[in-house]
Amino acid sequence: MKTIGIWKQRRMAGSWILGACLRTAGFGDELAVKLAQAVDLSSPAERAAAAERMASTATIEQWLAAMKSFGTFATVEPGTHVERVALWNGAKEEETEVELFLPESYDLSKPAALLLQLHETGGTARGGTRLWIQVAEKLGMVVVAPAEHVEKEGFAYTARERAVSLSALRWARRRCNVDENRVFVSGISRGGHLAWDLALRHPDLFAAVMPMVGGPRLNFAQGQNNFRYLENLWRTRICDLQGANDDKGLVLNLRLAFEALNKLGNTHAQFHEQPGHGHTFDLKAVDWLQYLNESHRDPAPPEVVRRYATDGQGRAFWVEVLKAGKEVQDTFSLKVSADRWNAMTEEQQKKTVIDQGEQKTARLFAERDAQGKLRVKTEHVEAARLLLLQDWFVPRKPIDIHYNARTISKKAEPSARVLLREFVERFDRTFLPVAEVMLP
């Protein structure tokens, strides 16, 4: 294992990764440097402000060219590396230990698959990648495992945990040449809960989700309910390993979750409830090499569903809920009498919470057909936007959108601002929208 000190170069010339491209060169190289500097700013607000400043400095075609070839990656030796990294926690940077594994087959000139591995309660980054080394070597997959900043704490269902995990993923994608459509997330116990939570809230980031002895959260006392976002995973590949003799509440949650996913039509949702196991699992129950080889994200699927109740989490693929109706509440009080509640079984209680949670959750469904026609249906949504790729519209020509019970016409204009704000936040070379349409 190679242990490296705290990563100090990341601020040099905007980013440690720029060393190879800071040179006297043409305009395209200049744009690449500007993009990297903006992408590597700490906070979303800083990145958005940088995008605004850059919007008028080049044409859309020039920015698109720079984005499609984005990424100058340093050579990193194969093997396991442990580093101290400053990760964004939603409010500020916090120094966190991260373990990174690169297989012998990693070639920085080719985009590689990447797995975000999240550890159990009391675990650390060190050894976090060990579970996947054999598969990673065969697949040519990078594995990144961030540590929880608060030691020996279980999954707390916080925005900070989600932000740090996604920041670790962002860090790894800047250091390694990663295929945006082959990013996976897995975790054990606390990490399994967190893997579910990340995928439920950010379904468009992952090609597959592989939790181990962890599940969606349904905590009555603390108002924790991410079951309301299950429909976001209606087409996501999920493979969950769970001991049948584990905590009864956790096992019931998973049974209910996969029952719901099956009803939603997710034919890629696999629940392996393993007899003879408690809070343990048998990793060999799945051919992971085949599973991961078959798992690819479509960056612009023809149909998108977005369930939304928490500010800042309205985005999925090419749609985003900007404002929900007053009925939508992040936490809410159950409408059920005490006598009726006490007479229910645990399963009935959970189904009651799930049903009432859905009524307090915004929903947006969008569909795009081969002719470019758009259909959007919403519930409890007051404002939304659609992101459009270059070949989805004709500039200045109205786009007819069947929006709920009426057809509305919208004009879309190519915009460097839209393109740049999207890219500096996600730096996704496979999804480059150049326009947006606001609804209604």
C-alpha positions in Angstrom: 0.0 0.0 0.0 1.3 3.4 -1.0 0.5 6.2 1.5 0.7 9.8 0.3 0.5 13.0 2.2 -2.3 15.5 2.1 -3.1 16.6 -1.4 -1.7 20.1 -1.7 -1.3 20.5 -5.4 -5.0 20.8 -6.1 -5.0 24.5 -5.8 -2.0 25.0 -8.1 -3.1 26.9 -11.2 -6.7 26.0 -10.3 -6.1 22.3 -10.2 -3.3 19.8 -9.7 -4.5 18.1 -12.8 -3.5 21.0 -15.0 0.2 20.5 -14.8 0.3 18.9 -18.2 -1.8 21.5 -20.0 -0.4 24.7 -18.6 1.6 25.6 -21.6 1.7 28.2 -24.4 -0.7 26.8 -26.9 -3.7 27.5 -29.0 -7.2 28.7 -28.1 -8.5 25.2 -27.6 -5.9 24.6 -24.9 -6.8 27.9 -23.3 -10.4 26.8 -23.1 -9.4 23.4 -21.6 -7.5 25.2 -18.8 -10.4 27.5 -18.1 -12.8 24.6 -17.9 -10.6 22.6 -15.6 -10.1 25.7 -13.3 -13.9 26.1 -13.1 -14.6 22.4 -12.5 -12.1 22.3 -9.7 -13.6 25.2 -7.7 -14.8 24.0 -4.3 -18.5 24.9 -4.1 -21.4 24.7 -6.6 -21.9 28.5 -6.2 -18.3 29.2 -7.2 -18.5 26.9 -10.2 -21.8 28.5 -11.3 -20.3 32.0 -11.0 -17.3 30.9 -13.1 -19.6 29.5 -15.8 -21.3 32.9 -16.0 -18.0 34.7 -16.4 -16.8 32.3 -19.1 -20.0 32.2 -21.2 -19.1 35.1 -23.5 -15.4 34.2 -24.1 -16.0 31.6 -26.8 -18.6 30.2 -29.1 -20.8 27.2 -28.2 -19.0 25.1 -30.9 -15.6 25.9 -29.3 -16.8 25.1 -25.8 -18.3 21.8 -27.1 -15.0 20.8 -28.7 -13.2 21.5 -25.4 -15.7 19.6 -23.4 -15.7 16.5 -25.5 -12.0 16.1 -25.1 -11.9 17.3 -21.5 -9.4 15.8 -19.0 -5.7 15.8 -18.7 -4.9 13.0 -16.2 -1.7 12.5 -14.3 0.0 9.1 -14.3 -0.7 7.2 -11.2 0.9 3.9 -10.4 -1.3 0.8 -10.2 -2.2 -0.4 -6.7 -3.7 1.0 -3.6 -3.2 4.6 -2.5 -4.4 6.3 0.7 -4.6 10.1 0.7 -5.9 13.0 2.7 -8.2 15.0 0.6 -10.3 18.1 1.2 -13.9 17.2 0.3 -16.9 19.6 0.1 -19.5 18.7 2.7 -22.2 21.1 1.5 -21.0 24.1 3.5 -17.2 23.9 3.6 -14.3 21.6 2.9 -13.4 18.9 5.4 -10.2 16.9 5.3 -11.0 13.2 4.8 -9.0 10.1 4.1 -9.7 8.4 0.8 -8.4 5.1 -0.6 -8.0 4.7 -4.3 -7.3 1.5 -6.2 -6.1 1.4 -9.8 -5.8 -1.9 -11.5 -2.8 -2.9 -13.6 -5.0 -2.7 -16.7 -5.9 0.9 -16.1 -5.0 3.0 -19.1 -5.4 6.8 -18.6 -6.0 7.3 -22.3 -9.2 5.3 -22.1 -12.2 6.0 -19.9 -12.5 3.3 -17.2 -15.4 2.1 -15.0 -15.4 3.4 -11.5 -16.9 2.1 -8.2 -17.7 4.3 -5.2 -17.4 2.0 -2.2 -18.9 3.2 1.1 -17.7 1.6 4.4 -19.6 0.2 7.4 -20.0 1.8 10.8 -16.7 2.1 12.5 -14.9 1.4 9.2 -12.2 3.6 7.6 -11.0 4.3 4.1 -8.1 1.9 4.5 -9.0 -1.5 3.2 -12.3 -0.2 1.7 -11.3 -1.2 -1.8 -10.2 -4.7 -0.9 -13.5 -6.3 -1.5 -13.5 -5.5 -5.2 -9.8 -5.8 -6.1 -10.1 -9.1 -8.1 -13.2 -7.9 -10.0 -11.6 -4.5 -10.6 -8.4 -6.1 -12.0 -10.4 -8.2 -14.5 -12.7 -5.3 -15.4 -10.1 -2.5 -15.5 -12.2 -0.7 -12.9 -11.1 2.1 -10.6 -12.3 1.9 -7.0 -12.6 4.8 -4.6 -13.5 4.5 -0.9 -13.9 7.7 1.2 -13.9 7.5 5.1 -16.7 8.9 7.2 -15.4 12.0 9.0 -17.2 11.1 12.2 -15.7 7.9 13.5 -17.9 5.0 14.6 -21.1 6.7 13.6 -23.7 4.8 11.6 -25.7 6.2 8.8 -27.2 9.5 10.0 -29.3 10.3 6.9 -27.7 13.8 6.5 -27.0 16.1 3.6 -23.3 16.2 4.7 -22.8 12.5 4.3 -24.3 12.6 0.8 -22.2 15.7 -0.1 -18.9 14.2 1.1 -19.5 10.9 -0.7 -20.3 12.7 -4.0 -17.3 15.0 -3.5 -15.1 11.9 -3.2 -16.6 10.6 -6.4 -15.9 14.0 -8.1 -12.3 13.9 -6.8 -11.7 10.4 -8.3 -13.2 11.4 -11.6 -10.8 14.4 -11.8 -7.8 12.3 -11.0 -8.7 9.3 -13.2 -10.1 9.0 -16.7 -13.6 7.7 -15.9 -16.4 6.6 -18.2 -19.3 8.7 -17.0 -21.7 5.9 -18.1 -20.0 3.2 -16.0 -20.0 4.7 -12.5 -21.3 2.3 -9.8 -22.0 2.7 -6.1 -21.8 0.0 -3.4 -21.5 -0.1 0.4 -21.8 -2.3 3.4 -24.2 -1.8 6.3 -23.9 2.0 7.0 -22.4 2.2 3.5 -25.3 0.2 2.1 -27.9 2.6 3.6 -25.9 5.5 2.1 -25.6 3.8 -1.3 -29.4 3.5 -1.4 -29.8 7.1 -0.3 -27.4 8.5 -2.9 -29.0 6.5 -5.7 -32.6 7.4 -4.7 -31.7 11.1 -4.7 -29.3 11.2 -7.6 -30.4 8.4 -10.0 -28.7 9.8 -13.0 -25.2 9.5 -11.7 -25.0 5.7 -11.5 -25.1 2.8 -13.9 -25.8 0.3 -11.1 -26.3 0.2 -7.3 -25.0 -2.7 -5.2 -25.9 -2.3 -1.5 -24.9 -4.9 1.0 -26.9 -5.4 4.3 -28.3 -1.9 3.9 -31.6 -0.5 2.6 -33.9 2.5 2.1 -34.7 4.4 5.3 -38.1 4.5 6.9 -37.8 5.9 10.4 -41.1 7.2 11.9 -39.6 8.9 14.9 -37.0 10.9 13.1 -39.1 11.7 10.0 -36.7 9.8 7.7 -38.3 8.5 4.5 -36.5 8.1 1.2 -39.0 5.4 0.1 -40.8 8.3 -1.5 -38.0 8.5 -4.1 -38.2 4.8 -5.2 -39.8 5.7 -8.5 -36.6 7.6 -9.4 -35.0 4.1 -9.7 -37.7 2.6 -11.9 -35.1 1.7 -14.6 -31.8 1.6 -12.6 -29.9 -1.6 -12.2 -29.9 -2.7 -8.5 -28.4 -5.8 -7.0 -28.8 -6.0 -3.2 -27.2 -8.7 -0.9 -29.0 -9.1 2.4 -28.9 -11.7 5.2 -32.3 -13.1 5.8 -31.7 -13.3 9.6 -30.7 -9.6 9.9 -32.7 -6.9 11.7 -36.4 -7.6 10.9 -37.1 -4.0 10.2 -34.3 -3.7 7.6 -35.3 -7.0 5.9 -39.0 -5.8 5.7 -37.9 -2.5 4.3 -36.0 -4.2 1.5 -38.9 -6.6 0.7 -41.2 -3.6 0.4 -38.8 -1.7 -1.7 -38.3 -4.5 -4.2 -42.0 -5.2 -4.3 -42.5 -1.5 -5.2 -39.7 -1.6 -7.8 -41.2 -4.7 -9.4 -44.6 -2.9 -9.7 -42.9 0.1 -11.2 -41.6 -2.2 -14.0 -37.9 -2.3 -13.0 -36.8 -5.6 -14.5 -33.2 -5.0 -13.3 -33.9 -4.9 -9.6 -32.4 -8.0 -7.9 -32.9 -8.8 -4.2 -30.7 -11.6 -2.9 -32.1 -12.4 0.5 -29.6 -15.0 1.7 -30.7 -17.7 4.2 -28.2 -18.5 7.0 -26.8 -15.0 7.0 -27.5 -12.3 9.6 -25.8 -8.9 9.1 -23.5 -10.6 6.6 -23.6 -11.6 3.0 -22.1 -13.9 0.4 -20.4 -11.8 -2.3 -20.0 -14.8 -4.5 -23.7 -15.1 -5.0 -23.4 -12.8 -8.0 -21.1 -13.0 -11.1 -20.0 -9.4 -10.6 -17.8 -9.3 -13.6 -20.7 -10.2 -15.9 -23.1 -7.9 -13.9 -20.8 -4.8 -14.2 -20.0 -5.5 -17.8 -23.7 -5.4 -18.6 -24.3 -2.2 -16.6 -24.2 1.0 -18.6 -26.0 4.3 -18.0 -28.0 6.0 -20.7 -27.1 9.7 -20.2 -30.2 10.9 -22.0 -33.0 8.2 -21.7 -36.2 8.8 -23.7 -38.3 8.6 -20.5 -37.5 10.2 -17.2 -39.3 10.2 -13.8 -38.3 12.6 -11.1 -39.7 12.3 -7.5 -38.7 15.4 -5.5 -39.2 16.8 -2.0 -35.9 18.2 -0.9 -34.5 21.5 -2.1 -31.7 21.2 -4.6 -32.5 17.6 -5.5 -34.9 18.1 -8.4 -32.6 17.0 -11.2 -32.6 13.7 -13.1 -31.0 13.3 -16.5 -32.5 16.1 -18.7 -35.3 17.3 -16.4 -35.3 19.3 -13.2 -38.1 20.3 -10.8 -37.3 23.9 -9.8 -40.3 24.6 -7.5 -42.7 22.2 -5.9 -46.2 23.0 -4.7 -47.1 23.8 -1.1 -48.3 20.2 -0.6 -44.8 18.9 -0.9 -43.0 18.6 2.4 -39.6 17.2 3.3 -40.9 16.1 6.7 -44.6 15.8 7.5 -47.0 14.6 10.2 -48.9 11.4 9.6 -52.7 11.7 9.3 -53.8 8.6 11.2 -55.4 8.2 14.6 -53.4 6.7 17.5 -55.9 3.9 17.9 -55.8 2.9 14.2 -52.0 3.2 14.2 -51.5 1.0 17.2 -53.8 -1.6 15.7 -51.6 -2.0 12.6 -48.9 -4.5 12.0 -45.4 -3.1 11.4 -45.8 -3.7 7.6 -49.2 -1.9 7.6 -47.6 1.0 9.5 -44.8 1.3 6.9 -47.1 1.1 4.0 -49.2 3.9 5.5 -46.0 6.1 5.8 -45.0 5.2 2.2 -48.5 6.1 0.9 -48.8 9.4 2.7 -45.2 10.2 1.8 -45.9 9.9 -1.9 -48.8 12.4 -1.5 -46.3 14.9 -0.1 -43.8 14.3 -2.9 -43.6 16.1 -6.3 -43.5 14.0 -9.5 -42.4 14.9 -13.0 -42.6 12.5 -15.9 -41.1 13.5 -19.2 -41.0 11.6 -22.5 -39.2 12.3 -25.8 -40.0 10.3 -29.0 -38.1 9.7 -32.2 -39.7 12.8 -33.8 -38.5 15.0 -31.0 -41.9 15.6 -29.5 -42.0 16.1 -25.8 -44.6 15.1 -23.3 -44.5 16.2 -19.7 -46.9 15.3 -16.8 -46.5 16.7 -13.3 -48.0 16.4 -9.9 -47.4 19.1 -7.2 -44.9 20.9 -9.5 -45.0 24.6 -10.0 -41.9 25.1 -12.1 -39.5 22.9 -14.0 -37.0 22.9 -16.8 -35.9 20.6 -19.6 -32.3 20.4 -20.8 -32.0 20.0 -24.6 -29.2 18.5 -26.6 -28.1 20.1 -29.8 -30.0 17.8 -32.1 -33.2 17.9 -30.2 -34.5 21.2 -31.5 -34.2 23.8 -34.2 -33.1 27.3 -32.9 -35.9 29.8 -32.9 -38.4 27.3 -34.1 -41.2 26.6 -31.5 -41.2 23.2 -29.8 -44.6 21.8 -29.0 -44.7 20.3 -25.6 -47.7 18.3 -24.4 -47.7 19.6 -20.8 -50.3 18.0 -18.5 -53.7 18.6 -20.2 -52.6 21.2 -22.8 -50.0 21.8 -25.6 -47.7 24.7 -25.2 -45.1 26.1 -27.6 -41.6 27.1 -26.4 -38.7 28.4 -28.3 -35.2 27.2 -27.4 -32.0 29.1 -28.0 -28.5 27.7 -27.9 -26.8 29.2 -24.8 -23.2 28.9 -23.7 -24.3 29.8 -20.2 -26.6 26.7 -20.1 -23.9 24.5 -21.5 -21.2 25.8 -19.1 -23.2 25.7 -16.0 -24.1 22.1 -16.7 -20.5 21.1 -17.5 -18.7 22.8 -14.6 -21.0 21.0 -12.2 -21.0 17.5 -13.8 -18.2 17.5 -16.4 -20.1 14.8 -18.3 -18.5 14.5 -21.7 -21.4 12.3 -22.9 -24.3 14.7 -22.0 -23.8 18.3 -23.3 -27.1 20.2 -23.3 -27.0 23.5 -25.1 -30.4 24.9 -24.3 -33.1 24.8 -21.7 -36.9 25.2 -21.7 -38.7 26.5 -18.7 -42.2 25.1 -17.7 -44.9 26.1 -17.6 
